[in-house]
């Protein structure tokens, strides 16, 4: 016999009324249902109440007819009102799910009545509705974007009511029962889902949506009729990534409300939804952006307040990165396995740890499955509880009294907001770093402000993130938007000062980084490892000055800074070099070496277009050299010369700047000696000559080399002789340079001997240009002493010979006229000391050198003076002038062979047909006597000087029938004749047919006579 169905608790009139399409009839039927439940309550007939509710759910709320569903929703709300707060909690698990299922109904009217029904149920249930808060919140977040205005209005009413209930029933959660073991956790998890006697749960209701994050289990210490963030935060963290603007506004409003409740301490869970909030800053809807900015500003202010409060109480609790345990698991990961991490540390300190509160303990790494946390240092006798015991809400007090709170609260001080919060600054920093490089300006500026605040508040926690922060901050320091640029510059400055203030680590490179143990009396240190390794720690109240440079991954930091060299903005490159300067100064043996890629990048940076970048680069290279051995210094000089050799444009445009800047930081004598040793063996003779030419010009003109010039003038000392000899052997690559060196060293007799060898050299355009420049330098303040020595021809007879020799080499140009005028101005002095014998030649008498007066140059080339008296130190060793002359001949012969084989550098002449041809002079005699026409004499031609010098001066050559050099005066040409040694022009028609040189500015060129 088939089982008989239970009779319906409703009359046919009530059934028809609940399914009627008219609202008034459905309402009247719902009132009848309310009356039935009240009657059952009077007789305490809970079985009848359960039957009524089961009929409403099965036959109406889940009906396929929209009107029936509407009637069922109204009837459920009426039933909740009839049950009242005392009895509703027993049946709430049966009433709420069918209402929730109607929130997603296709019919807008059903969705509206679902909001209305839930509003009435929640208004009666109050705190008990919080058992289903996650489901209601999730449904409301979807309805906030509903297209039907009536539905949105209904959802807003329910939303406001839920906010009021949450504000009333919000309490803190402290992990007081974590020590009770898995059994307690299992029982707590079963609490919200245990069936109620007499409830309709025998016919379970299928959920409308899948289980939501955080719904189960309840963590130890939680109560189902209280709002607890640990159960809600997982849902918020999932929903925060929505794209709907209305839903985003809904979420931001809820976050603002929850943050305004002091007991909740939402700030402890900020990392769970911080990323979503920053994504909202780029939302197209301005309302979403403004609301999010306000919430983020409030959070940042709250973080600042929490840190200041904890620091003032001596219990600063910040979570950051340190070395992970041996099993590879981190503390944060261990918490996530058991549930959300607790925002408080109340009850998390064992009694045996409390005995050691007074000592500052460093974080130690445990070999067990979990890292060991150090006790939180507090200036108070007891860490206060995180709940306000003076709350006057009687109902809340009664609820809390049902289960004793943590025993540590007894006798504690009044609740202080934020005192027990653990701020996960490390995790928030990881979230913010990608936003530092956001393309949205508002997002980037806000992230920079947060990072800047973290650097100020949690100094040591930010150290491990230095490489990642620099990668984002430095490019922003040159941003086109002033607001972003200003905050980026400030952030970079604060981070720079933070690293600068760190004590330099005593650990050598490669040694394992172990924190200082408190038992050894050392300060607390945070040992930092790669970003994937993290755990939790607490810091003392004062700023942690124990953190050392070991807290930073220097290798990653240097790599990050090196990458900034490729940034197109000058400010970024300069800032990166300043960072490297500071880091190298603090850890010179760990930051840079000559073998790594960074050193090569620094060398390449010398070609940077910015002069400021080049100066910083040179300063860093010099600093590295100062902390290195001789081998490194030599390698650096070799690499620098190699760079100049491969990049001639760099040598032309920045060569002088680079060498002068290095001379400011390094020992100039050491630099020039090393350059000389390298260039003496240089196989590329053209480069060697050009480099020596540049070095010589810098030596003569640079203020940074004044001391070096002063030492070269002192050939009476051993150091001066060694320096002069070292430079001379390399300077032989350039004839004018070695002659200038002799003038600097006042070795005038040897300089005059060099001039006699110039006749054997090929007089190229480059050589004449250098002589022209030398004449100009002779008029500079550097050679003031030399010009004054012209007033003492008896002491410096060979000086006149040197200058007249230069005059004879020069074509008649502006330089020729300048030098001639200078010599003419002292011709009377020459006449006076020579007794008239040398006046015709304009030179001091040849016999002057035989007397070797005080201060003149001896026959070997040295300056001579009075003999030392008895008891005085013996004179320094003499310079081997003959060997130096032989070195000059040998090097110049190599250059001559190179020019012949390479077909460059020789001076072409023009034959009578106008064709260019080259000739090789066999000897000096061939040049003077062997030629019978103009083709036997060399003349100047364009294009045979080196790069920049050929562009500096370009005198025009006019060739006539016979070859000679003359200067123009008033549009006429005059000859440099042996019979006019004083330099006055002697014009004759028989000599006007020779090759003449006509000076034009600014360069050399070849011109046929008209």
TAUR-V693684 format. One record per backbone hydrogen bond with DSSP energy under -0.5 kcal/mol. CO is the residue of the C=O (numbers start at 0). NH is the residue of the N-H. E is the energy in kcal/mol with one decimal. If there is no record, write none. Layout:
co = <CO CO>
nh = <NH NH>
e = <E E>
This chain:
co = <10 11 12 13 14 16 21 22 23 24 25 26 27 28 29 30 31 32 33 34 35 36 37 38 39 40 43 44 45 46 47 48 49 50 51 52 53 54 54 55 55 56 59 63 64 65 66 67 68 69 70 71 72 73 74 75 76 77 78 79 82 83 84 86 86 87 87 90 90 91 93 94 95 96 97 98 99 100 101 105 106 107 108 109 110 111 112 113 114 115 116 117 118 119 120 121 124 125 126 127 128 129 131 132 133 134 135 136 137 138 139 141 142 146 147 148 149 150 151 152 153 154 155 156 157 158 159 160 161 162 163 164 165 168 173 174 176 177 180 180 181 182 183 184 185 186 187 187 189 189 190 195 198 199 201 203 211 218 222 225 226 227 227 228 228 229 231 231 232 233 234 235 237 238 243 244 245 246 247 248 249 250 251 252 253 254 255 256 257 259 260 260 264 265 266 268 269 269 272 273 274 275 276 277 278 279 283 284 285 286 287 288 289 290 291 292 293 294 295 296 297 298 299 300 301 302 303 304 305 306 307 308 309 310 312 314 315 315 316 317 318 319 324 328 329 330 331 332 333 334 334 342 344 347 349 350 352 353 355 358 363 363 365 374 381 386 387 391 392 393 394 395 396 397 398 399 405 406 408 414 415 417 419 420 421 422 422 423 424 425 426 427 428 429 430 431 432 432 433 434 438 439 440 441 442 443 444 445 446 447 448 449 450 451 452 453 457 458 458 459 461 462 464 465 466 467 468 468 469 471 472 473 474 475 479 480 481 482 483 484 485 486 487 488 489 490 491 492 493 494 495 496 498 502 507 511 516 516 517 524 525 526 529 531 533 538 542 546 547 548 551 552 553 554 555 556 557 558 559 560 561 562 563 568 569 570 571 572 573 574 575 576 577 578 579 580 581 582 586 586 587 592 595 596 597 598 599 600 601 602 603 604 609 610 611 612 613 614 615 616 617 618 619 620 621 622 624 628 629 630 631 632 633 634 635 636 637 638 639 640 641 642 645 646 647 648 649 649 650 653 654 655 656 657 658 659 660 661 665 666 667 668 669 670 671 672 673 674 675 676 677 678 682 683 684 685 686 687 688 689 690 691 692 693 694 695 696 697 701 702 704 705 706 707 708 710 712 713 715 716 717 718 719 720 721 722 723 724 725 726 727 729 730 730 733 734 735 736 737 738 739 740 741 742 745 746 747 748 749 750 751 752 753 753 754 754 756 757 760 761 763 764 765 766 767 768 769 770 771 772 773 774 775 776 776 779 780 782 783 784 785 786 787 788 791 791 795 795 796 796 797 798 799 800 801 802 803 804 805 810 811 812 813 814 815 816 817 818 819 820 821 822 823 825 826 827 828 829 830 830 833 835 837 837 839 844 845 846 846 847 847 852 855 857 861 863 868 878 879 880 881 882 883 884 885 886 887 888 889 890 891 892 893 894 895 896 897 898 898 905 908 908 910 914 916 918 922 923 924 924 925 925 932 933 940 943 945 945 946 947 948 952 952 953 953 954 955 956 956 957 957 958 960 961 964 965 966 968 971 973 974 974 976 979 984 985 987 987 990 992 995 995 996 997 1002 1004 1006>
nh = <14 15 16 17 18 19 25 26 27 28 29 30 31 32 33 34 35 36 37 38 39 40 41 42 44 43 45 48 49 50 51 52 53 54 55 56 57 58 59 59 60 61 62 65 68 69 70 71 72 73 74 75 76 77 78 79 80 81 82 83 86 87 88 89 90 90 91 93 94 95 97 98 99 100 101 101 102 103 104 107 110 111 112 113 114 115 116 117 118 119 120 121 122 123 124 125 127 128 129 130 131 132 135 136 137 138 139 140 141 142 143 144 145 148 151 152 153 154 155 156 157 158 159 160 161 162 163 164 165 166 167 168 169 226 175 177 179 180 183 184 185 186 187 188 189 190 190 191 192 193 193 198 201 202 203 205 214 221 225 227 170 230 231 231 232 233 234 235 236 237 238 239 240 241 247 248 249 250 251 252 253 254 255 256 257 258 259 260 260 261 263 264 267 268 269 271 272 273 276 277 278 279 280 280 281 282 285 288 289 290 291 292 293 294 295 296 297 298 299 300 301 302 303 304 305 306 307 308 309 310 311 312 314 313 378 316 317 538 422 536 425 534 327 324 333 334 335 336 337 337 338 421 347 349 353 354 355 356 358 360 365 371 325 376 383 388 390 393 396 397 398 399 400 401 401 402 408 409 411 416 418 420 344 422 423 318 424 427 428 429 430 431 432 433 434 435 435 436 436 437 440 443 444 445 446 447 448 449 450 451 452 453 454 455 456 457 461 461 462 462 464 465 468 469 470 471 471 472 473 475 476 476 477 478 481 484 485 486 487 488 489 490 491 492 493 494 495 496 497 498 499 500 501 548 510 513 519 521 520 526 527 322 532 533 330 315 544 502 550 551 553 556 557 558 559 560 561 562 563 563 564 565 566 572 573 574 575 576 577 578 579 580 581 582 583 584 585 586 589 590 591 595 599 600 601 602 603 604 605 605 606 607 613 614 615 616 617 618 619 620 621 622 623 624 625 626 627 632 633 634 635 636 637 638 639 640 641 642 643 644 645 646 647 650 651 652 653 654 654 657 658 659 660 661 662 663 664 665 667 670 671 672 673 674 675 676 677 678 679 680 680 681 684 687 688 689 690 691 692 693 694 695 696 697 698 699 700 701 704 705 708 709 710 711 712 713 714 716 875 720 721 722 723 724 725 726 727 728 729 730 731 732 733 737 737 738 739 740 741 742 743 744 746 745 747 750 751 752 753 754 755 756 756 757 757 758 759 760 762 763 767 768 769 770 771 772 773 774 775 776 777 778 778 779 782 782 783 786 787 788 789 789 790 791 794 795 798 799 799 800 801 802 803 804 805 806 807 808 809 812 967 816 817 818 819 820 821 822 823 824 825 825 826 829 830 831 832 833 834 835 836 838 841 842 980 847 848 849 850 850 851 855 863 860 857 854 871 880 883 884 885 886 887 888 889 890 891 892 893 894 895 896 897 898 899 900 901 902 903 907 910 916 913 910 908 920 926 927 928 929 929 930 935 936 943 765 948 949 950 951 952 1002 1003 1002 1003 1004 997 958 1006 959 995 1008 933 994 975 996 973 971 968 966 976 985 979 982 986 974 990 991 993 961 957 997 998 955 953 956 958>
e = <-2.1 -2.6 -2.5 -2.5 -1.1 -1.0 -1.8 -2.6 -2.3 -2.2 -2.1 -2.1 -1.5 -1.8 -2.1 -1.9 -2.2 -2.1 -2.2 -2.2 -2.1 -2.4 -1.8 -1.3 -3.1 -0.7 -1.4 -1.6 -2.4 -2.0 -2.5 -2.5 -2.6 -2.2 -2.2 -2.0 -2.6 -2.3 -0.6 -0.8 -2.9 -1.8 -1.6 -0.5 -2.2 -2.5 -2.6 -2.8 -2.3 -2.1 -2.5 -2.3 -1.9 -2.2 -2.6 -2.3 -2.0 -2.3 -2.4 -1.9 -0.9 -2.1 -0.6 -0.8 -0.6 -1.2 -0.9 -1.0 -1.7 -2.3 -0.6 -1.0 -2.5 -2.1 -1.1 -0.5 -1.4 -0.8 -1.4 -0.5 -1.9 -2.2 -2.7 -2.0 -1.8 -2.4 -2.8 -2.6 -2.2 -1.9 -2.3 -3.0 -2.2 -1.3 -2.9 -2.8 -1.9 -1.4 -1.6 -1.3 -1.8 -1.6 -2.3 -3.3 -2.4 -2.1 -2.6 -2.3 -1.2 -2.2 -1.7 -1.2 -2.0 -0.6 -2.0 -2.5 -2.3 -2.5 -2.2 -1.9 -2.0 -2.5 -2.4 -1.9 -2.4 -2.0 -1.9 -2.3 -2.6 -2.3 -1.8 -2.6 -1.0 -1.7 -2.8 -0.8 -1.3 -0.9 -0.6 -1.3 -2.6 -2.3 -2.5 -2.1 -1.5 -0.8 -0.5 -0.5 -0.7 -0.6 -1.0 -2.1 -0.6 -1.7 -0.7 -0.5 -1.8 -2.0 -1.5 -0.6 -1.4 -1.0 -0.9 -0.7 -3.0 -0.5 -0.6 -2.1 -3.1 -1.4 -2.6 -1.7 -0.9 -1.6 -2.3 -2.3 -2.3 -2.5 -2.6 -2.4 -2.0 -2.6 -2.3 -2.2 -2.9 -2.2 -1.2 -0.5 -1.0 -0.7 -1.0 -0.8 -1.8 -2.0 -1.1 -1.6 -1.5 -1.2 -1.7 -2.1 -1.7 -1.2 -0.6 -0.8 -1.2 -1.9 -0.6 -1.7 -2.7 -2.3 -2.3 -2.5 -2.1 -2.1 -2.8 -2.4 -2.0 -2.4 -2.6 -2.1 -2.2 -2.6 -2.1 -2.2 -2.7 -2.4 -2.2 -2.6 -2.8 -2.6 -2.2 -1.5 -2.8 -0.8 -1.9 -0.6 -0.6 -1.9 -1.9 -0.5 -2.6 -1.3 -1.7 -0.7 -1.9 -1.9 -2.0 -1.2 -0.8 -0.7 -1.3 -1.7 -1.9 -0.5 -1.6 -0.7 -2.1 -1.3 -1.1 -0.8 -0.6 -0.6 -0.7 -0.6 -0.5 -0.8 -1.2 -0.8 -2.4 -2.3 -2.3 -2.6 -1.8 -0.5 -1.1 -1.0 -2.0 -0.9 -2.7 -0.5 -2.0 -0.9 -0.7 -0.7 -0.5 -3.5 -1.6 -2.0 -2.4 -1.9 -1.7 -2.1 -2.0 -0.6 -0.6 -1.2 -0.9 -0.5 -1.1 -1.4 -0.5 -2.4 -2.7 -2.2 -2.4 -2.2 -2.0 -2.1 -2.5 -2.5 -2.0 -2.5 -2.4 -1.5 -2.6 -3.1 -1.2 -0.9 -0.5 -0.7 -1.0 -1.8 -2.8 -2.7 -1.8 -0.9 -0.8 -3.1 -1.8 -0.8 -1.1 -0.8 -1.1 -1.9 -0.5 -2.7 -3.0 -1.8 -2.3 -2.5 -2.2 -2.4 -2.7 -2.2 -2.4 -2.5 -2.4 -2.4 -2.1 -2.2 -2.5 -2.1 -1.1 -1.2 -1.8 -0.8 -1.2 -1.2 -1.8 -0.6 -0.6 -0.7 -2.2 -0.6 -0.6 -0.6 -1.0 -0.6 -2.2 -1.6 -1.5 -2.3 -2.8 -2.2 -2.3 -2.4 -2.4 -1.8 -0.9 -0.5 -1.5 -1.5 -1.5 -1.6 -2.6 -2.4 -2.3 -2.0 -2.2 -2.1 -2.1 -2.4 -2.1 -2.9 -2.6 -1.8 -1.7 -2.5 -1.5 -1.4 -0.7 -0.9 -1.1 -2.3 -2.3 -1.9 -2.2 -1.8 -0.5 -1.1 -1.9 -2.3 -1.8 -2.3 -2.2 -2.6 -2.7 -2.3 -2.3 -2.7 -2.7 -2.1 -2.6 -2.0 -2.1 -1.1 -1.5 -2.1 -2.8 -2.3 -2.7 -2.3 -2.5 -2.6 -2.3 -2.5 -2.4 -2.3 -2.2 -2.3 -2.1 -2.0 -0.5 -1.5 -2.3 -2.8 -2.9 -0.7 -0.8 -2.8 -2.3 -2.4 -2.4 -2.1 -2.0 -1.1 -1.0 -3.2 -0.7 -2.3 -2.9 -2.6 -2.1 -2.9 -2.5 -2.3 -2.2 -2.9 -1.8 -0.7 -0.8 -1.1 -1.4 -2.5 -2.5 -2.3 -3.2 -2.5 -2.2 -2.0 -2.9 -2.6 -2.0 -2.4 -2.5 -2.0 -2.1 -2.6 -1.3 -1.6 -2.4 -2.0 -2.0 -1.9 -1.4 -1.1 -1.1 -1.0 -0.6 -2.0 -2.6 -2.5 -2.5 -2.7 -2.3 -2.3 -2.6 -1.9 -0.8 -2.9 -1.1 -1.7 -2.1 -0.6 -2.3 -1.8 -2.5 -2.2 -1.7 -1.8 -2.5 -2.3 -2.5 -0.8 -1.5 -1.9 -2.4 -1.7 -2.1 -1.7 -1.2 -0.8 -0.8 -0.9 -0.6 -0.6 -1.3 -1.4 -0.7 -1.4 -2.0 -2.5 -2.2 -2.1 -2.5 -2.4 -2.4 -2.2 -1.7 -2.4 -2.1 -0.8 -0.9 -2.1 -0.5 -1.1 -1.6 -1.9 -2.2 -1.7 -0.7 -0.6 -1.6 -1.8 -0.9 -2.1 -0.6 -0.8 -0.6 -1.1 -2.2 -2.3 -2.7 -2.0 -2.1 -2.2 -1.9 -1.5 -1.9 -1.2 -0.6 -2.6 -2.3 -2.5 -2.6 -2.4 -1.9 -2.4 -2.6 -1.7 -0.5 -0.9 -1.2 -1.7 -2.3 -2.4 -2.2 -2.1 -1.0 -1.1 -1.4 -0.6 -1.7 -1.1 -0.7 -1.7 -0.5 -0.7 -0.8 -0.9 -0.8 -2.0 -4.2 -1.6 -7.8 -4.3 -1.8 -1.9 -1.7 -2.6 -2.3 -2.3 -2.3 -2.6 -2.5 -2.5 -2.5 -2.1 -1.8 -2.0 -2.4 -2.5 -2.3 -2.4 -2.1 -2.7 -2.5 -1.4 -1.0 -0.6 -0.5 -2.7 -2.1 -2.4 -3.1 -0.5 -1.3 -1.7 -3.1 -0.9 -0.8 -0.6 -1.6 -1.5 -0.7 -0.6 -0.5 -2.6 -0.8 -1.1 -1.6 -0.6 -1.3 -0.8 -2.9 -3.3 -1.5 -0.6 -3.0 -0.5 -1.5 -1.0 -0.8 -0.6 -1.0 -2.1 -2.0 -1.4 -3.1 -0.9 -1.1 -0.7 -1.6 -1.8 -0.6 -0.7 -0.9 -0.5 -1.4 -2.3 -1.5 -0.5 -0.6 -1.0 -1.8 -2.4 -1.1>
